[in-house]
Structure formats: C-alpha cells, structure tokens
C-alpha cells in the first residue's frame, strides 16, 4: 500500500509575511526583566511537500518519493495533512488526483498567490 504524509517546510521567517504585507498586530511580552515587542500575524501559511512511502524499490529510491506543495493557509494544510494521514492507495496516484479526492469531502484549499 502507498502512504502519504505532509512534511512542513515553511514559510519559516517573518520576512516572508512582511514581504507579502500579511496583516499583523503588535504585541508585547516580557523576558529577563525587559519588555519585548513583536508582530503577531493575523494569517498563518504553510508549505512543504508530501512524502510518499510504500513504492517499488526498483522504481523509486528506497521505495519513497515526494510531491512539492505550494504555500496554503495553515488551517487548510492541517486539514489536508489529516486527510493524507488516513489515505492509502493501491498504487501511486498523481498530486492532482490527491487534491481531487480531498476536495470531495473538504473545502477547497486556499493557496497563496504572489501578485
């Protein structure tokens, strides 16, 4: 059986959020007897890849492969990750087919689009 699992890889830095003008509020916290101000972004995004296991070792190195995943809202990433955790297929299916299966019973993924 073929198994699928997301592997989170970013965005990691606040720079990604700042470059795209993601809204934020300034917050304060204290550490080591001093006040520190930081940005709390009002939207969260995640991206990375899908790790694929259970493939033929003759066709795929170590019986593994992967699909890249573009950046999407973190809420959608989490829902898609749970879907993949429960999914097994007889053979490797395309990334497009994974999205098609997912969207049969889930809301559409909200992808980040650079303008």
Secondary structure, DSSP 8 states (H G I E B T S, - for coil): -EEEEEEEEE--SHHHHHHTT--EEEEEEEETTEEEEEEEESS-EEEEEEEEES--TTTSGGGEEEEEEEEEEHHHHHHHHHHHHT-EESS---HHHHHHHHHHHS----B----
